[in-house]
Amino acid sequence: MKTLSFRCELPNGIHARPASHIEAVCNRFDSEIIWTNGRTKLSANAKSVLSLIGTDTLLDDPCQLTIDGHDEETAFAALREFIEKDLPACDAPLETTEQEDEHLALPRNLANLNPKLIRGRAVSAGFGQGQLLHIGAINFDNIESIAATTQDEEQDRLKQGLETLKTSINIQLKAATHTEFEVLNAHLSIATDREFNSTLASKLSIGKSCADAVIATAKHYGEMMKNSSSTYLRERELDIRDVCFQLLQAIYGEQRFASQLELTGPSICMADDLTPSQFLELDKSKLKGLLLTHGGSTSHTVILARSFAIPTLVGIDGNSLQAYLNQEVLIDGSLGFVATEISEPLSRYYQQESFVAEQVAKRQEAYRFEPGCSQDGKKLEVAANIAHSVEADSAFTNGAEAIGLFRTEMLYMDRSNAPEEDELYNIFCQAIEAANGKSIIIRTIDIGGDKPVDYLNIPAENNPFLGYRAIRIYQEFLPMVKTQLRAILRASAHGRLKIMIPMISSMEEILWVKDVLAEIRQELRSEHIPFDEKIPLGIMLEVPSVAFIIDQCCEEVDFFSIGSNDLTQYLMAVDRDNAKVLKNYNSLNPAFLRTLDHVVNEVHRHGKWIGLCGELGAKGSVLPLLLGLGLDEISMSAPSIPATKERIARLDSRECRQLLNKAMQCRTALEVEHLLAQFRMTQSDAPLVAADCISLDRDLRSKEEVIKTLADNLYLTGRCRYPNKLADDLWAREDVFSTGLGFGFAIPHTKSEHIEQSAISVCRLAKPIQWGDEEARFVIMLTLNKHAAGDQHMKIFSRLARKIMHAEFRDHLMNAESAHQIEAILKAELEII
């Protein structure tokens, strides 16, 4: 007998993945091999994944392997080498999501409600409410019992089901890569595990049906994992559930045990991770929010979630939400949390949020299907960015005038090999059908950098953004590139397609692509396959070198699309994923604006078309500069389109051009920001007191509700862009002293950079509320622009305070019959013209 002592070096202890590796090594030998955890004193058969997991072995636990048998010497040597060299690589530290404190701050109107929250990282805005479901988390208590037949029949059924399950997992393994492969391999280890099969057999032997035996086995091992000291192992209980549910499907069919991706009502779905194809399976009409324990803001699943306007958080602590499964929860994808208890004040807060969203949607509806056009008649096409044909319907429903960017790389990800020509052709045809005559710019594969594809085996690089990506990989993977180009050309026979090449940095690349296209065109002609002979060819303008040969490029291509994210990154030499230099990544830098102005002017001088497809296009604050540039098109995620069209309609392109000229003369990005803020102030001349900021006899039940409602109204009437920030400024004043003046009146007030048009807002309440030590029924809120107010702020406040001391003035306001009457009273008494 031989013994091997060591300490567990795995960050997450012995869970399914490393246990499957240990089991595989041990099963090569005939000797009996026992694993003992010195901390828990639990021992296990090392040839069984589930037995190993049952020892509750955690990081730094003392462990011992006992080997007894005729080949113990060989087994000892192999296991010692495995423990020392291979086992540490079988696991990795848990991923964590770090957030800066500023991202965690709640608006005071919400924070004062003391909601019970669980945090995540916000990656897709919006809010939603529904039943919390864990995708793949099976509740075996809800599965109806199935009566047993004869024991022989049940044993045959179980045996056949296990074989079907193992075959299914093996097929999936052939198409899997990296983490997915490891997880599937662990699931296969469970399905073939001696202890697992022994437990199933023992449950059958006492007269249970296959279904009852599987459920009992799932509960047995599930409880064992739930009781682990390791958070990670407690979460891995889902592996057992997954395998057991798949076994039930293998035995009884998927009709009887339906997929857990089916939603029956409004749902907030939680998953460890979700592939794009899994996301697409979910019913979007019932999916009210998405919670991912892993994932990042640029994953294609998240890009899809944004496109469908599904509020999404990543880096959520799934274990902390287990207690709330199947309960009603609320997700805020803008502030980054899940509220696990929906109190009446919280519910009223989000009713107001819904009201604001509905009002904005109604207002924007008038612009949704209108062409993008400025106040003075300047056209600016507003298009959508998509990553799959399935998004096209949503894009055009949101009012897209075209598809400005069809990112095709998603079609190559989450699979084991590149798509075939017919598959791509069908996908492009689906998008064409949704476009109904509108144009679609298809960007050829932009793989590499932040978008790796495992089966291409492109080596990892120190700086992938500057490395082997996009057009630079095309020559090595020419057959794959040709397949995509053939599919695009074939589909062009059915609609208005354009081809766009990413990451162009030189004329040589353009000429090479044109040669490849000419060759493919000739092939299609010889095969008598129709295509658009005049299909436009364009390039992404994201590498600064192109800006200096733009005249030559215009001779060879038909159009350009500015990738503002990468052009900013490359022009400023800033890795936008590096937090230490992120402050230098700013698209308002005058150097960047001058570059844009140069390329737009040059492209138009040569009679060609130019658009912008980066995230900059959806930023309302920057829109005047983009209109001033004279771009032909801007494209963005579909939900941003109606708001963008509305903003364009309120701008004068000539004023925007003057603004751009001034911005390009600024010396810093901060100066440009101030210039934009001043421009916004001049866009309307709203009076200080107006009926649209006065509401009477409102059912508002707290100070928080009053401040929120009045600040939201200033947003709806176009006087401020960030109502929550304005409200926070008001609360900063309230923290110093309450603005309740007695007599049932309160005058909250602030000088703020977040109010663009100074305003006096009024709210007469249906019932008095507590306001500090006083009760208030009549609230007059004074919000003045920080840069334009001067000493007007305190003058108005003092005058109001003095007036309120007079009963006659108070009575006039309290008994006024309309908002217009109150407007007249305030203007007369405060001597406001």
Stockholm file with secondary structure:
# STOCKHOLM 1.0

chainA/1-833         MKTLSFRCELPNGIHARPASHIEAVCNRFDSEIIWTNGRTKLSANAKSVLSLIGTDTLLDDPCQLTIDGHDEETAFAALREFIEKDLPACDAPLETTEQEDEHLALPRNLANLNPKLIRGRAVSAGFGQGQLLHIGAINFDNIESIAATTQDEEQDRLKQGLETLKTSINIQLKAATHTEFEVLNAHLSIATDREFNSTLASKLSIGKSCADAVIATAKHYGEMMKNSSSTYLRERELDIRDVCFQLLQAIYGEQRFASQLELTGPSICMADDLTPSQFLELDKSKLKGLLLTHGGSTSHTVILARSFAIPTLVGIDGNSLQAYLNQEVLIDGSLGFVATEISEPLSRYYQQESFVAEQVAKRQEAYRFEPGCSQDGKKLEVAANIAHSVEADSAFTNGAEAIGLFRTEMLYMDRSNAPEEDELYNIFCQAIEAANGKSIIIRTIDIGGDKPVDYLNIPAENNPFLGYRAIRIYQEFLPMVKTQLRAILRASAHGRLKIMIPMISSMEEILWVKDVLAEIRQELRSEHIPFDEKIPLGIMLEVPSVAFIIDQCCEEVDFFSIGSNDLTQYLMAVDRDNAKVLKNYNSLNPAFLRTLDHVVNEVHRHGKWIGLCGELGAKGSVLPLLLGLGLDEISMSAPSIPATKERIARLDSRECRQLLNKAMQCRTALEVEHLLAQFRMTQSDAPLVAADCISLDRDLRSKEEVIKTLADNLYLTGRCRYPNKLADDLWAREDVFSTGLGFGFAIPHTKSEHIEQSAISVCRLAKPIQWGDEEARFVIMLTLNKHAAGDQHMKIFSRLARKIMHAEFRDHLMNAESAHQIEAILKAELEII
#=GR chainA/1-833 SS CEEEEEECCCTTCSCHHHHHHHHHHHTTSSSEEEEEETTTCCEEETTCHHHHHTTCCCTTCEEEEEEESTTHHHHHHHHHHIIIIIGGGGCCCCCCCCCCHHHHCCCHHHHTTCCCEEECEEEECCEEEEEEEETTCCCGGGSCCCCCCCHHHHHHHHHHHHHHHHHHHHHHHHHCCHHHHHHHHHHHHHHTCHHHHHHHHHHHHTTCCHHHHHHHHHHHHHHHHHTCSCHHHHHTHHHHHHHHHHHHHHHHCTTTSCCTTCCCSSEEEEESCCCHHHHHHSCTTTEEEEEESSCCTTSHHHHHHHHTTCCEEESCCHHHHGGGTTSEEEEETTTTEEESSCCHHHHHHHHHHHHHHHHHHHHHHHHHTSCCBCTTSCBCEEEEEESSGGGHHHHHHTTCSSEEEEECGGGGSSSSSCCCHHHHHHHHHHHHHHHTTCCEEEECCCCBTTBCCGGGTCCCCSSGGGSSCGGGGTTTTHHHHHHHHHHHHHHGGGSCEEEEESSCCSHHHHHHHHHHHHHHHHHHHHTTCCCCTTCCEEEEECSGGGGGSHHHHHTTCSEEEECHHHHHHHHTTCCTTCTTTGGGCCTTCHHHHHHHHHHHHHHHHTTCEEEECSGGGGCTTTHHHHHHHTCSEEEECGGGHHHHHHHHHTCCHHHHHHHHHHHHHCSSHHHHHHHHHHHHHHTCCCCSEEEEEEEEEECCCSHHHHHHHHHHHHHHTTSBSCHHHHHHHHHHHHHHSCCEEETEEECCEEEETTBSSCEEEEEEEEEEEEETTEEEEEEEEEEEETTTCTTHHHHHHHHHHHHHTSHHHHHHHHTCCSHHHHHHHHHHHTTCC
#=GC SS_cons         CEEEEEECCCTTCSCHHHHHHHHHHHTTSSSEEEEEETTTCCEEETTCHHHHHTTCCCTTCEEEEEEESTTHHHHHHHHHHIIIIIGGGGCCCCCCCCCCHHHHCCCHHHHTTCCCEEECEEEECCEEEEEEEETTCCCGGGSCCCCCCCHHHHHHHHHHHHHHHHHHHHHHHHHCCHHHHHHHHHHHHHHTCHHHHHHHHHHHHTTCCHHHHHHHHHHHHHHHHHTCSCHHHHHTHHHHHHHHHHHHHHHHCTTTSCCTTCCCSSEEEEESCCCHHHHHHSCTTTEEEEEESSCCTTSHHHHHHHHTTCCEEESCCHHHHGGGTTSEEEEETTTTEEESSCCHHHHHHHHHHHHHHHHHHHHHHHHHTSCCBCTTSCBCEEEEEESSGGGHHHHHHTTCSSEEEEECGGGGSSSSSCCCHHHHHHHHHHHHHHHTTCCEEEECCCCBTTBCCGGGTCCCCSSGGGSSCGGGGTTTTHHHHHHHHHHHHHHGGGSCEEEEESSCCSHHHHHHHHHHHHHHHHHHHHTTCCCCTTCCEEEEECSGGGGGSHHHHHTTCSEEEECHHHHHHHHTTCCTTCTTTGGGCCTTCHHHHHHHHHHHHHHHHTTCEEEECSGGGGCTTTHHHHHHHTCSEEEECGGGHHHHHHHHHTCCHHHHHHHHHHHHHCSSHHHHHHHHHHHHHHTCCCCSEEEEEEEEEECCCSHHHHHHHHHHHHHHTTSBSCHHHHHHHHHHHHHHSCCEEETEEECCEEEETTBSSCEEEEEEEEEEEEETTEEEEEEEEEEEETTTCTTHHHHHHHHHHHHHTSHHHHHHHHTCCSHHHHHHHHHHHTTCC
//
